[in-house]
């Protein structure tokens, strides 16, 4: 794999065949963990071998909503409490060891707590501490390194999170183009700002699933189009010419939800051309793919030059305060720090953004990725994991779907995340979605039960359906994890259910 990419053009699977397999999965009966195995062995593991985590969670519920501070941390039947993370493994408070395919949601492609970065950060803390409130050389080092690896990022402004960075990119786009509207791809996640909690997870869901507490008016200039559908994108761009124009089109380069809804290889190139044709900027959300798909990002892999690039997670090497916007100099200059006077400016802030600790950790991480060829190694681990999962799927004759984009591996056991109700008209999408809601929720519940079974067998995934590999995942580690998956899959049975248990229809 040339230039430190996690995949090649030859190994990148087009969206059509994957979507066909996902559609077949959605239309088959639900396969679930055998009830006796789940009620006894899986729950016995959590209740007896994770007793400390259980007690801590029960105490945390008194002070923290839901008992955890981050959505990724909640898993059935309760969150485990991690005490140690190193390389490819994590250990909980009870001393149980887990294969770590969460990798903090993707940023630790070197493996958790990578020694070279940890040592560099420790030295920095000894000299100046984590934050000064003033300029630190690490800010320059990080921005220059990002530019060196992704030339489309002529300049870079560091912020505190991916959510903030998306907000800034949209503000820049509106400031520069004088247009109002933002087009996102259905199902995509671009943070939790009011205007972006729209069409999350399920394309066509608009503001019906996750947007509670947000006035509908906040979505007045946000549009959603079907994943991998260039015709619908152009129709929306045309429609918006009469409604204030499109300021930007924002995409996740391997598809919404980190490739959960994959796109064809040439989709990004053609989407960029359409955006520019209608006077909009093209924004790449590389929060997950940046320095994971490859050292030069997904933009290097797809040979696309976005106007703006969103960063997060890995930009601080897994350390806190991770986010930023890179892009054309004339666009990024609209965020110039300092007193703007009467000049046109896209205002952004963040007292702890670009703190010395985060900036230096990010710089050191990128240099280590380059030195170790981490993206390629993690990609080979992803290939091996996906191939092994497919062999197990075939072995047990399961309808599951496994595919990967390099080090981003997808294991769909129910198809809960692959529904699509995209439409240009709200009633055309919402009514079918509401009719499908029972089966969607039932399949989601089974997906979470699968995640619990994986964890009881020593495997941590993202929501039971996504796995991130790292450079630390040797062949031996992947093979060991596959033995654990084998033990789960042999307990999967066909329930014969097509809807929720209360309205079950037998085969």
Secondary structure by P-SEA (a helix, b strand, c coil): ccccccccccccccaaaaaaaaaaaaacccccccccccccaaaaaaaccaaaaaaaaaaaaacccccccccccccccbbbbbccccccccccccccccccccccccccccccccaaaaaaaaaaaaccccccccccaaaaaaaaaaaaacccccbbbbcccaaaaaaaaaaaaaaaccccbbbbcccccccccccccccccccccccccccccccccccccbbbbccccaaaaaaaaaaacccccccbbbbccccccccccccccaaaaaaaaaaaaabbbbbbcccccccccccccccccccccccbbbbccccccccccccccccccccccccccccccccccbbbbbcccccaaaaaaaaaaaaaaaaaaaaaaaaaaaaaaaaaaaaaaaaacccccccccccbbbbbcccccccccccccccccaaaaaaaaaaaaaaaaaaaaaaaaaaaaccccccccbbbbcccccaaaaaaaaaaaaaaaaacccccccccccccccc
